[in-house]
Amino acid sequence: MSEAEQVSGLEAALLDRANKLAEEYVANGRQEQGRLLAEAKQRLHLEEEHETAAAKALADRTYQQRVQAAELELGAELDHLRLDLVSTVLRHLPARLAQVAEDEPRYLPLLRAWLREGAAAIERDELVAQFNARDRARVAGNWAVIAAEAAPGKRLALAAEPMDCAGGMLVTSADGRIRVDNTFEGRQERMDEQLQNAVAEHLTSGAGGS
């Protein structure tokens, strides 16, 4: 074989080898490209899932915040309405008590009970009870019996002058230093918080029962 033929054969072998290496590189490049594309697609998918989850979480938080805000607003409105209702009921209480005071069979036992309570609360032997004009006229004719029953062992006098009140009585020590205000107004003032709670509880239970 001539030298020219040997050179030609060597060139052909090198060319063939170069072609095979090129094909391998191309094939490897395509595989790497495919792998990179697959990884990029997977990362994109994970990012989309993460963004979707984050958006859903944000939407859930926003919804919960709105629900809580609405509940707080509704609760405040209900509290305001309840206070208005309680105030309305208590404003009508004096008129209701006036009706009770007109019902003697019901009112006089209550009057005597409050008189006993007031007399027992004052640790003095000489006491004075003062009523409004209507109630003073009711008890004056039988005062000795009423006083003995209300304050056994004590001297309970009936004040000569009536007082200005809707009902009930004011019991004082003879020197006026100790007072038990069992008038309608005095008891309502002392029991204001208790009355408000009782009315509110009644309104709440009534609303729940309906």
C-alpha positions in Angstrom: 0.0 0.0 0.0 1.4 3.3 -1.0 1.9 6.1 1.4 -1.0 8.1 -0.2 -3.3 5.2 0.4 -2.2 4.9 4.0 -2.8 8.6 4.6 -6.2 8.4 2.9 -7.2 5.4 5.1 -6.1 7.2 8.2 -8.0 10.3 7.3 -11.1 8.2 6.7 -10.7 6.4 10.1 -10.3 9.8 11.8 -13.3 11.2 10.0 -15.4 8.2 11.0 -14.3 8.5 14.6 -15.0 12.2 14.6 -18.5 11.5 13.2 -19.2 8.9 15.9 -18.0 11.3 18.6 -20.2 14.0 17.2 -23.2 11.7 17.2 -22.5 10.7 20.8 -22.2 14.4 21.9 -25.4 15.2 20.1 -27.2 12.3 21.7 -25.8 13.2 25.1 -26.7 16.8 24.5 -30.3 15.8 23.7 -30.5 13.7 26.8 -29.1 16.5 28.9 -31.5 18.9 27.3 -34.4 16.6 28.0 -33.3 16.2 31.6 -32.9 19.9 32.0 -36.3 20.5 30.5 -37.9 17.9 32.7 -36.3 19.4 35.8 -37.3 22.9 34.7 -40.9 21.7 34.2 -40.9 19.9 37.6 -39.6 23.1 39.3 -42.2 25.2 37.5 -44.9 22.7 38.6 -43.7 22.8 42.2 -43.6 26.6 42.1 -47.1 26.7 40.7 -48.3 24.3 43.4 -46.6 26.4 46.1 -48.1 29.7 44.7 -51.5 28.1 44.5 -51.2 26.8 48.1 -50.0 30.2 49.2 -52.8 32.0 47.4 -55.3 29.5 48.9 -53.9 30.1 52.4 -54.0 33.8 51.9 -57.6 33.6 50.6 -58.5 31.4 53.6 -57.0 33.9 56.0 -58.7 36.8 54.4 -62.0 34.9 54.5 -61.6 34.0 58.2 -60.6 37.6 59.0 -63.7 38.9 57.3 -65.9 36.3 59.1 -64.4 37.3 62.4 -64.8 41.0 61.7 -68.4 40.4 60.7 -69.0 38.3 63.9 -67.5 41.1 66.0 -69.6 43.7 64.3 -72.7 41.6 64.8 -71.8 41.0 68.4 -71.4 44.7 69.0 -74.7 45.4 67.4 -76.4 42.7 69.5 -74.8 44.1 72.7 -76.0 47.6 71.7 -79.5 46.3 71.0 -79.6 44.4 74.3 -78.5 47.5 76.2 -81.3 49.5 74.5 -83.8 46.8 75.4 -82.6 46.7 79.0 -82.8 50.5 79.3 -86.3 50.4 77.8 -87.5 47.8 80.2 -86.0 49.7 83.2 -87.6 52.9 82.1 -90.9 51.2 82.3 -90.2 49.7 85.7 -91.5 52.7 87.7 -94.8 52.6 85.9 -95.0 48.8 86.6 -94.2 49.4 90.3 -96.9 52.1 90.4 -99.3 49.4 89.3 -98.1 47.1 92.0 -98.6 49.8 94.6 -102.2 50.1 93.5 -102.8 46.4 94.1 -103.2 46.5 97.9 -103.5 42.7 98.5 -100.2 42.2 96.7 -98.5 45.4 97.8 -99.1 45.6 101.5 -97.4 42.3 102.4 -94.4 43.6 100.3 -94.5 46.9 102.2 -94.4 45.1 105.6 -91.6 42.8 104.4 -89.5 45.8 103.4 -90.3 47.5 106.7 -89.1 44.5 108.7 -86.0 44.4 106.5 -85.2 48.1 107.2 -85.9 47.8 110.9 -83.7 44.7 111.3 -80.8 46.4 109.4 -80.6 49.3 112.0 -79.1 48.3 115.4 -81.0 50.9 117.3 -84.1 50.7 119.6 -85.7 53.9 118.5 -86.6 53.9 114.8 -88.8 56.1 112.4 -90.5 55.0 109.3 -91.5 57.5 106.6 -93.9 56.7 103.7 -95.5 58.7 100.9 -99.0 60.1 101.6 -100.9 57.2 100.0 -99.0 54.5 101.9 -99.0 56.4 105.2 -102.8 56.6 105.1 -102.9 52.8 104.4 -100.7 51.9 107.5 -101.7 54.7 109.9 -104.9 53.0 111.2 -103.1 49.8 112.1 -99.7 51.1 112.8 -99.2 49.7 116.3 -99.7 46.2 115.0 -97.6 46.7 111.9 -94.8 48.3 114.0 -94.8 45.5 116.6 -94.6 42.9 113.9 -91.9 44.7 111.8 -89.6 45.6 114.7 -90.2 43.4 117.8 -88.4 44.7 120.8 -87.9 48.1 119.2 -90.0 51.3 119.1 -90.8 52.0 115.5 -92.6 55.4 115.1 -94.5 56.6 112.1 -93.2 59.9 110.7 -95.7 62.6 110.9 -94.8 64.1 107.5 -95.1 62.0 104.3 -92.2 61.9 101.9 -92.0 62.2 98.1 -91.5 58.7 96.7 -93.3 56.3 94.4 -93.6 53.6 97.1 -91.9 51.7 99.8 -90.5 53.5 102.9 -87.4 55.2 104.5 -86.4 53.7 107.8 -84.0 55.7 110.0 -82.7 55.7 113.5 -84.4 58.3 115.7 -81.4 60.6 115.4 -81.4 60.3 111.6 -77.8 59.1 111.4 -78.6 55.6 110.1 -80.9 55.2 107.1 -82.2 52.3 105.1 -83.8 53.5 101.9 -86.4 50.9 101.0 -88.3 53.2 98.7 -88.9 52.1 95.1 -86.3 54.6 94.0 -83.8 53.6 96.6 -84.1 49.9 96.0 -83.9 50.3 92.2 -80.8 52.4 92.6 -79.1 49.8 94.8 -80.2 46.9 92.6 -79.5 48.6 89.3 -76.8 46.3 88.2 -78.7 43.2 89.4 -81.8 44.4 87.6 -79.9 45.0 84.4 -78.4 41.5 84.6 -81.8 40.0 85.3 -83.5 41.8 82.4 -80.6 41.0 80.1 -80.7 37.3 81.0 -84.4 37.2 80.5 -84.1 38.8 77.1 -81.3 36.4 76.1 -83.1 33.3 77.3 -86.3 34.6 75.5 -84.4 35.1 72.3 -82.8 31.6 72.6 -86.1 30.0 73.2 -87.7 31.5 70.1 
